[in-house]
């Protein structure tokens, strides 16, 4: 299965825009009912409500969070999205610069 790079680029751009909108539901809308996100080997967030809560938690912990698209690549039916988020920890004010 070949995945069109232009479609991937558009998807990554829109996903970054969803995160940067600071509206957690916008993030959750990118996922289907079986999607899951696991953070730091914790319990998975699955489905719209849990993914919305996960995004809301990030926005509360890092209120000035800015997500950046560092690239998106496909090989076969696998896709890797590379990103950086920056901001400041809400409790400490410490700057954050996280890549993944």
N, CA, C and O atoms as CSV, one atom per row, in Angstrom:
chain,resi,resn,atom,element,x,y,z
A,1,UNK,N,N,0.850,-1.184,0.000
A,1,UNK,CA,C,0.000,0.000,0.000
A,1,UNK,C,C,0.888,1.238,0.000
A,1,UNK,O,O,1.723,1.408,0.889
A,2,UNK,N,N,0.713,2.083,-0.976
A,2,UNK,CA,C,1.483,3.311,-1.082
A,2,UNK,C,C,0.661,4.469,-0.511
A,2,UNK,O,O,-0.527,4.605,-0.802
A,3,UNK,N,N,1.304,5.283,0.292
A,3,UNK,CA,C,0.621,6.424,0.897
A,3,UNK,C,C,1.178,7.691,0.261
A,3,UNK,O,O,2.393,7.884,0.217
A,4,UNK,N,N,0.307,8.543,-0.223
A,4,UNK,CA,C,0.673,9.774,-0.900
A,4,UNK,C,C,1.295,10.761,0.093
A,4,UNK,O,O,0.683,11.079,1.113
A,5,UNK,N,N,2.502,11.247,-0.198
A,5,UNK,CA,C,3.204,12.157,0.702
A,5,UNK,C,C,2.445,13.466,0.898
A,5,UNK,O,O,2.435,14.007,2.003
A,6,UNK,N,N,1.817,13.981,-0.142
A,6,UNK,CA,C,1.062,15.233,-0.015
A,6,UNK,C,C,-0.088,15.072,0.982
A,6,UNK,O,O,-0.368,15.983,1.761
A,7,UNK,N,N,-0.752,13.914,0.957
A,7,UNK,CA,C,-1.837,13.658,1.917
A,7,UNK,C,C,-1.290,13.556,3.332
A,7,UNK,O,O,-1.905,14.048,4.278
A,8,UNK,N,N,-0.135,12.919,3.478
A,8,UNK,CA,C,0.491,12.828,4.801
A,8,UNK,C,C,0.871,14.210,5.328
A,8,UNK,O,O,0.627,14.529,6.491
A,9,UNK,N,N,1.465,15.021,4.466
A,9,UNK,CA,C,1.855,16.369,4.876
A,9,UNK,C,C,0.637,17.166,5.339
A,9,UNK,O,O,0.692,17.881,6.339
A,10,UNK,N,N,-0.466,17.030,4.591
A,10,UNK,CA,C,-1.705,17.720,4.966
A,10,UNK,C,C,-2.227,17.209,6.307
A,10,UNK,O,O,-2.648,17.999,7.153
A,11,UNK,N,N,-2.200,15.903,6.501
A,11,UNK,CA,C,-2.658,15.317,7.761
A,11,UNK,C,C,-1.830,15.839,8.926
A,11,UNK,O,O,-2.386,16.231,9.952
A,12,UNK,N,N,-0.514,15.850,8.783
A,12,UNK,CA,C,0.359,16.325,9.857
A,12,UNK,C,C,0.110,17.800,10.152
A,12,UNK,O,O,0.083,18.208,11.313
A,13,UNK,N,N,-0.070,18.587,9.119
A,13,UNK,CA,C,-0.339,20.018,9.304
A,13,UNK,C,C,-1.634,20.232,10.075
A,13,UNK,O,O,-1.690,21.043,11.000
A,14,UNK,N,N,-2.674,19.500,9.686
A,14,UNK,CA,C,-3.969,19.661,10.360
A,14,UNK,C,C,-3.935,19.136,11.797
A,14,UNK,O,O,-4.602,19.688,12.672
A,15,UNK,N,N,-3.161,18.069,12.046
A,15,UNK,CA,C,-3.043,17.533,13.406
A,15,UNK,C,C,-2.321,18.531,14.307
A,15,UNK,O,O,-2.718,18.729,15.455
A,16,UNK,N,N,-1.282,19.148,13.805
A,16,UNK,CA,C,-0.569,20.185,14.564
A,16,UNK,C,C,-1.519,21.347,14.851
A,16,UNK,O,O,-1.544,21.867,15.966
A,17,UNK,N,N,-2.288,21.748,13.866
A,17,UNK,CA,C,-3.262,22.832,14.068
A,17,UNK,C,C,-4.285,22.464,15.137
A,17,UNK,O,O,-4.695,23.320,15.921
A,18,UNK,N,N,-4.700,21.205,15.176
A,18,UNK,CA,C,-5.654,20.761,16.204
A,18,UNK,C,C,-5.044,20.920,17.597
A,18,UNK,O,O,-5.688,21.460,18.497
A,19,UNK,N,N,-3.820,20.459,17.777
A,19,UNK,CA,C,-3.153,20.613,19.080
A,19,UNK,C,C,-2.983,22.084,19.428
A,19,UNK,O,O,-3.242,22.486,20.563
A,20,UNK,N,N,-2.556,22.883,18.477
A,20,UNK,CA,C,-2.278,24.289,18.757
A,20,UNK,C,C,-3.537,25.126,18.915
A,20,UNK,O,O,-3.462,26.280,19.335
A,21,UNK,N,N,-4.695,24.561,18.585
A,21,UNK,CA,C,-5.965,25.267,18.782
A,21,UNK,C,C,-6.320,25.370,20.263
A,21,UNK,O,O,-7.136,26.204,20.653
A,22,UNK,N,N,-5.709,24.525,21.080
A,22,UNK,CA,C,-5.987,24.448,22.523
A,22,UNK,C,C,-7.410,23.939,22.809
A,22,UNK,O,O,-7.949,24.158,23.894
A,23,UNK,N,N,-8.005,23.262,21.829
A,23,UNK,CA,C,-9.333,22.662,21.981
A,23,UNK,C,C,-9.137,21.152,21.970
A,23,UNK,O,O,-8.950,20.569,20.902
A,24,UNK,N,N,-9.176,20.497,23.146
A,24,UNK,CA,C,-8.878,19.068,23.217
A,24,UNK,C,C,-9.722,18.201,22.293
A,24,UNK,O,O,-9.233,17.197,21.774
A,25,UNK,N,N,-10.967,18.568,22.081
A,25,UNK,CA,C,-11.833,17.792,21.193
A,25,UNK,C,C,-11.299,17.778,19.761
A,25,UNK,O,O,-11.488,16.801,19.036
A,26,UNK,N,N,-10.637,18.853,19.356
A,26,UNK,CA,C,-10.067,18.897,18.008
A,26,UNK,C,C,-9.003,17.813,17.833
A,26,UNK,O,O,-8.886,17.220,16.761
A,27,UNK,N,N,-8.234,17.558,18.887
A,27,UNK,CA,C,-7.217,16.500,18.847
A,27,UNK,C,C,-7.906,15.145,18.751
A,27,UNK,O,O,-7.546,14.320,17.912
A,28,UNK,N,N,-8.889,14.918,19.602
A,28,UNK,CA,C,-9.576,13.625,19.638
A,28,UNK,C,C,-10.272,13.309,18.318
A,28,UNK,O,O,-10.371,12.142,17.940
A,29,UNK,N,N,-10.747,14.315,17.620
A,29,UNK,CA,C,-11.448,14.101,16.353
A,29,UNK,C,C,-10.548,13.497,15.270
A,29,UNK,O,O,-11.058,12.983,14.274
A,30,UNK,N,N,-9.248,13.546,15.439
A,30,UNK,CA,C,-8.332,12.946,14.467
A,30,UNK,C,C,-8.236,11.435,14.605
A,30,UNK,O,O,-7.621,10.778,13.765
A,31,UNK,N,N,-8.825,10.882,15.633
A,31,UNK,CA,C,-8.678,9.460,15.930
A,31,UNK,C,C,-10.012,8.743,15.769
A,31,UNK,O,O,-11.077,9.342,15.922
A,32,UNK,N,N,-9.936,7.448,15.457
A,32,UNK,CA,C,-11.165,6.669,15.406
A,32,UNK,C,C,-11.428,6.050,16.777
A,32,UNK,O,O,-10.645,6.239,17.708
A,33,UNK,N,N,-12.514,5.323,16.897
A,33,UNK,CA,C,-12.953,4.791,18.193
A,33,UNK,C,C,-11.943,3.830,18.817
A,33,UNK,O,O,-11.943,3.644,20.033
A,34,UNK,N,N,-11.088,3.222,18.005
A,34,UNK,CA,C,-10.111,2.260,18.527
A,34,UNK,C,C,-8.726,2.865,18.715
A,34,UNK,O,O,-7.825,2.198,19.223
A,35,UNK,N,N,-8.546,4.118,18.313
A,35,UNK,CA,C,-7.242,4.758,18.466
A,35,UNK,C,C,-6.855,4.829,19.927
A,35,UNK,O,O,-7.692,4.958,20.820
A,36,UNK,N,N,-5.553,4.740,20.134
A,36,UNK,CA,C,-5.071,4.889,21.503
A,36,UNK,C,C,-3.729,5.598,21.500
A,36,UNK,O,O,-2.936,5.473,20.567
A,37,UNK,N,N,-3.499,6.339,22.563
A,37,UNK,CA,C,-2.227,7.006,22.788
A,37,UNK,C,C,-1.738,6.567,24.154
A,37,UNK,O,O,-2.468,6.621,25.143
A,38,UNK,N,N,-0.496,6.136,24.190
A,38,UNK,CA,C,0.143,5.730,25.446
A,38,UNK,C,C,1.257,6.726,25.719
A,38,UNK,O,O,2.112,6.960,24.865
A,39,UNK,N,N,1.245,7.308,26.901
A,39,UNK,CA,C,2.244,8.301,27.282
A,39,UNK,C,C,3.125,7.723,28.375
A,39,UNK,O,O,2.638,7.276,29.413
A,40,UNK,N,N,4.416,7.738,28.130
A,40,UNK,CA,C,5.405,7.272,29.116
A,40,UNK,C,C,5.088,5.887,29.659
A,40,UNK,O,O,5.214,5.634,30.857
A,41,UNK,N,N,4.676,5.000,28.770
A,41,UNK,CA,C,4.371,3.611,29.118
A,41,UNK,C,C,3.231,3.468,30.128
A,41,UNK,O,O,3.131,2.460,30.827
A,42,UNK,N,N,2.380,4.482,30.193
A,42,UNK,CA,C,1.232,4.428,31.096
A,42,UNK,C,C,0.065,3.695,30.459
A,42,UNK,O,O,0.222,2.997,29.457
A,43,UNK,N,N,-1.082,3.859,31.041
A,43,UNK,CA,C,-2.302,3.255,30.518
A,43,UNK,C,C,-2.725,3.982,29.246
A,43,UNK,O,O,-2.611,5.205,29.167
A,44,UNK,N,N,-3.207,3.251,28.261
A,44,UNK,CA,C,-3.619,3.906,27.019
A,44,UNK,C,C,-4.871,4.748,27.205
A,44,UNK,O,O,-5.768,4.403,27.974
A,45,UNK,N,N,-4.908,5.861,26.481
A,45,UNK,CA,C,-6.129,6.657,26.345
A,45,UNK,C,C,-6.779,6.165,25.062
A,45,UNK,O,O,-6.175,6.225,23.991
A,46,UNK,N,N,-8.025,5.673,25.171
A,46,UNK,CA,C,-8.709,5.053,24.035
A,46,UNK,C,C,-10.043,5.739,23.811
A,46,UNK,O,O,-10.789,5.982,24.759
A,47,UNK,N,N,-10.342,6.047,22.571
A,47,UNK,CA,C,-11.641,6.612,22.226
A,47,UNK,C,C,-11.712,8.107,22.460
A,47,UNK,O,O,-10.829,8.708,23.072
A,48,UNK,N,N,-12.782,8.685,21.957
A,48,UNK,CA,C,-12.947,10.136,21.943
A,48,UNK,C,C,-12.822,10.759,23.333
A,48,UNK,O,O,-12.057,11.706,23.514
A,49,UNK,N,N,-13.556,10.246,24.308
A,49,UNK,CA,C,-13.560,10.871,25.633
A,49,UNK,C,C,-12.192,10.813,26.303
A,49,UNK,O,O,-11.732,11.803,26.872
A,50,UNK,N,N,-11.545,9.655,26.235
A,50,UNK,CA,C,-10.237,9.524,26.872
A,50,UNK,C,C,-9.167,10.329,26.137
A,50,UNK,O,O,-8.286,10.908,26.772
A,51,UNK,N,N,-9.233,10.370,24.808
A,51,UNK,CA,C,-8.270,11.169,24.056
A,51,UNK,C,C,-8.495,12.660,24.294
A,51,UNK,O,O,-7.537,13.432,24.346
A,52,UNK,N,N,-9.743,13.063,24.436
A,52,UNK,CA,C,-10.034,14.456,24.782
A,52,UNK,C,C,-9.453,14.793,26.148
A,52,UNK,O,O,-8.837,15.846,26.317
A,53,UNK,N,N,-9.641,13.915,27.116
A,53,UNK,CA,C,-9.099,14.141,28.464
A,53,UNK,C,C,-7.577,14.186,28.440
A,53,UNK,O,O,-6.976,15.004,29.136
A,54,UNK,N,N,-6.948,13.324,27.654
A,54,UNK,CA,C,-5.493,13.310,27.541
A,54,UNK,C,C,-4.991,14.644,26.999
A,54,UNK,O,O,-4.057,15.226,27.550
A,55,UNK,N,N,-5.607,15.133,25.920
A,55,UNK,CA,C,-5.195,16.410,25.336
A,55,UNK,C,C,-5.450,17.557,26.308
A,55,UNK,O,O,-4.629,18.468,26.419
A,56,UNK,N,N,-6.579,17.520,27.011
A,56,UNK,CA,C,-6.884,18.557,27.996
A,56,UNK,C,C,-5.828,18.571,29.100
A,56,UNK,O,O,-5.436,19.635,29.579
A,57,UNK,N,N,-5.375,17.392,29.497
A,57,UNK,CA,C,-4.327,17.304,30.505
A,57,UNK,C,C,-3.038,17.956,30.036
A,57,UNK,O,O,-2.378,18.654,30.807
A,58,UNK,N,N,-2.676,17.736,28.785
A,58,UNK,CA,C,-1.480,18.382,28.237
A,58,UNK,C,C,-1.648,19.895,28.216
A,58,UNK,O,O,-0.730,20.632,28.574
A,59,UNK,N,N,-2.819,20.354,27.796
A,59,UNK,CA,C,-3.040,21.789,27.712
A,59,UNK,C,C,-3.058,22.434,29.101
A,59,UNK,O,O,-2.667,23.592,29.248
A,60,UNK,N,N,-3.502,21.706,30.105
A,60,UNK,CA,C,-3.476,22.241,31.471
A,60,UNK,C,C,-2.054,22.259,32.028
A,60,UNK,O,O,-1.654,23.208,32.703
A,61,UNK,N,N,-1.300,21.205,31.742
A,61,UNK,CA,C,0.063,21.094,32.274
A,61,UNK,C,C,1.043,22.021,31.554
A,61,UNK,O,O,2.032,22.468,32.134
A,62,UNK,N,N,0.753,22.301,30.285
A,62,UNK,CA,C,1.616,23.160,29.470
A,62,UNK,C,C,0.716,24.139,28.720
A,62,UNK,O,O,0.464,23.967,27.527
A,63,UNK,N,N,0.229,25.171,29.423
A,63,UNK,CA,C,-0.783,26.043,28.820
A,63,UNK,C,C,-0.313,26.803,27.573
A,63,UNK,O,O,-1.133,27.219,26.754
A,64,UNK,N,N,1.000,26.983,27.432
A,64,UNK,CA,C,1.500,27.658,26.232
A,64,UNK,C,C,2.118,26.661,25.247
A,64,UNK,O,O,2.983,27.021,24.449
A,65,UNK,N,N,1.669,25.414,25.311
A,65,UNK,CA,C,2.175,24.361,24.438
A,65,UNK,C,C,2.050,24.763,22.969
A,65,UNK,O,O,1.008,25.238,22.517
A,66,UNK,N,N,3.141,24.558,22.249
A,66,UNK,CA,C,3.138,24.747,20.801
A,66,UNK,C,C,3.721,23.482,20.194
A,66,UNK,O,O,4.859,23.111,20.480
A,67,UNK,N,N,2.941,22.829,19.363
A,67,UNK,CA,C,3.398,21.628,18.676
A,67,UNK,C,C,3.920,22.027,17.312
A,67,UNK,O,O,3.328,22.857,16.623
A,68,UNK,N,N,5.043,21.421,16.928
A,68,UNK,CA,C,5.660,21.674,15.630
A,68,UNK,C,C,5.771,20.366,14.867
A,68,UNK,O,O,6.127,19.334,15.437
A,69,UNK,N,N,5.471,20.411,13.593
A,69,UNK,CA,C,5.616,19.260,12.705
A,69,UNK,C,C,7.061,19.211,12.220
A,69,UNK,O,O,7.510,20.097,11.492
A,70,UNK,N,N,7.791,18.164,12.630
A,70,UNK,CA,C,9.179,17.995,12.193
A,70,UNK,C,C,9.288,17.064,10.991
A,70,UNK,O,O,10.378,16.870,10.453
A,71,UNK,N,N,8.170,16.490,10.568
A,71,UNK,CA,C,8.158,15.635,9.392
A,71,UNK,C,C,7.229,14.465,9.561
A,71,UNK,O,O,6.887,14.077,10.678
A,72,UNK,N,N,6.825,13.907,8.449
A,72,UNK,CA,C,5.979,12.713,8.449
A,72,UNK,C,C,6.420,11.857,7.268
A,72,UNK,O,O,6.568,12.351,6.150
A,73,UNK,N,N,6.626,10.582,7.527
A,73,UNK,CA,C,7.143,9.675,6.507
A,73,UNK,C,C,6.369,8.367,6.536
A,73,UNK,O,O,5.859,7.949,7.575
A,74,UNK,N,N,6.294,7.734,5.379
A,74,UNK,CA,C,5.613,6.446,5.274
A,74,UNK,C,C,6.544,5.422,4.651
A,74,UNK,O,O,7.389,5.738,3.814
A,75,UNK,N,N,6.358,4.184,5.087
A,75,UNK,CA,C,7.023,3.036,4.479
A,75,UNK,C,C,6.019,1.895,4.517
A,75,UNK,O,O,5.644,1.426,5.592
A,76,UNK,N,N,5.589,1.457,3.359
A,76,UNK,CA,C,4.551,0.433,3.320
A,76,UNK,C,C,3.278,0.978,3.925
A,76,UNK,O,O,2.788,2.030,3.512
A,77,UNK,N,N,2.734,0.263,4.911
A,77,UNK,CA,C,1.514,0.750,5.565
A,77,UNK,C,C,1.804,1.339,6.946
A,77,UNK,O,O,0.903,1.434,7.779
A,78,UNK,N,N,3.047,1.733,7.193
A,78,UNK,CA,C,3.427,2.366,8.457
A,78,UNK,C,C,3.733,3.843,8.225
A,78,UNK,O,O,4.292,4.225,7.197
A,79,UNK,N,N,3.359,4.654,9.194
A,79,UNK,CA,C,3.617,6.091,9.130
A,79,UNK,C,C,4.276,6.522,10.432
A,79,UNK,O,O,3.883,6.090,11.516
A,80,UNK,N,N,5.280,7.375,10.307
A,80,UNK,CA,C,5.948,7.954,11.468
A,80,UNK,C,C,5.775,9.464,11.391
A,80,UNK,O,O,6.089,10.092,10.380
A,81,UNK,N,N,5.270,10.034,12.481
A,81,UNK,CA,C,5.096,11.477,12.608
A,81,UNK,C,C,6.135,11.976,13.601
A,81,UNK,O,O,6.151,11.544,14.753
A,82,UNK,N,N,6.996,12.875,13.166
A,82,UNK,CA,C,8.030,13.442,14.026
A,82,UNK,C,C,7.587,14.837,14.456
A,82,UNK,O,O,7.072,15.614,13.652
A,83,UNK,N,N,7.793,15.139,15.726
A,83,UNK,CA,C,7.261,16.378,16.266
A,83,UNK,C,C,8.157,16.916,17.378
A,83,UNK,O,O,8.997,16.202,17.927
A,84,UNK,N,N,7.955,18.185,17.691
A,84,UNK,CA,C,8.554,18.840,18.850
A,84,UNK,C,C,7.463,19.654,19.509
A,84,UNK,O,O,6.698,20.341,18.833
A,85,UNK,N,N,7.389,19.579,20.842
A,85,UNK,CA,C,6.530,20.543,21.510
A,85,UNK,C,C,7.354,21.340,22.496
A,85,UNK,O,O,8.263,20.835,23.155
A,86,UNK,N,N,6.993,22.614,22.566
A,86,UNK,CA,C,7.647,23.539,23.478
A,86,UNK,C,C,6.586,24.221,24.322
A,86,UNK,O,O,5.403,24.212,23.982
A,87,UNK,N,N,7.009,24.794,25.394
A,87,UNK,CA,C,6.124,25.518,26.298
A,87,UNK,C,C,6.774,25.583,27.666
A,87,UNK,O,O,7.980,25.383,27.815
A,88,UNK,N,N,5.952,25.865,28.655
A,88,UNK,CA,C,6.430,25.969,30.035
A,88,UNK,C,C,5.527,25.166,30.955
A,88,UNK,O,O,4.303,25.205,30.828
A,89,UNK,N,N,6.135,24.441,31.877
A,89,UNK,CA,C,5.395,23.671,32.867
A,89,UNK,C,C,4.535,24.620,33.700
A,89,UNK,O,O,5.033,25.620,34.217
A,90,UNK,N,N,3.243,24.308,33.830
A,90,UNK,CA,C,2.303,25.178,34.542
A,90,UNK,C,C,2.664,25.326,36.017
A,90,UNK,O,O,2.446,26.392,36.593
A,91,UNK,N,N,3.206,24.293,36.634
A,91,UNK,CA,C,3.524,24.346,38.067
A,91,UNK,C,C,4.839,25.043,38.354
A,91,UNK,O,O,4.925,25.849,39.280
A,92,UNK,N,N,5.861,24.743,37.573
A,92,UNK,CA,C,7.197,25.264,37.873
A,92,UNK,C,C,7.608,26.437,37.014
A,92,UNK,O,O,8.493,27.205,37.392
A,93,UNK,N,N,6.979,26.586,35.866
A,93,UNK,CA,C,7.385,27.611,34.915
A,93,UNK,C,C,8.614,27.228,34.113
A,93,UNK,O,O,9.083,28.005,33.281
A,94,UNK,N,N,9.141,26.027,34.359
A,94,UNK,CA,C,10.321,25.563,33.640
A,94,UNK,C,C,10.017,25.387,32.155
A,94,UNK,O,O,8.942,24.906,31.797
A,95,UNK,N,N,10.953,25.771,31.290
A,95,UNK,CA,C,10.736,25.578,29.857
A,95,UNK,C,C,10.807,24.109,29.472
A,95,UNK,O,O,11.556,23.330,30.062
A,96,UNK,N,N,10.019,23.746,28.475
A,96,UNK,CA,C,9.985,22.380,27.963
A,96,UNK,C,C,10.301,22.401,26.479
A,96,UNK,O,O,9.882,23.301,25.751
A,97,UNK,N,N,11.044,21.398,26.043
A,97,UNK,CA,C,11.355,21.211,24.630
A,97,UNK,C,C,11.456,19.698,24.438
A,97,UNK,O,O,12.493,19.095,24.715
A,98,UNK,N,N,10.375,19.097,23.964
A,98,UNK,CA,C,10.258,17.642,23.896
A,98,UNK,C,C,10.080,17.230,22.443
A,98,UNK,O,O,9.276,17.819,21.720
A,99,UNK,N,N,10.832,16.216,22.012
A,99,UNK,CA,C,10.693,15.699,20.657
A,99,UNK,C,C,10.217,14.263,20.702
A,99,UNK,O,O,10.435,13.543,21.676
A,100,UNK,N,N,9.567,13.868,19.632
A,100,UNK,CA,C,9.105,12.493,19.551
A,100,UNK,C,C,8.802,12.099,18.134
A,100,UNK,O,O,8.398,10.964,17.882
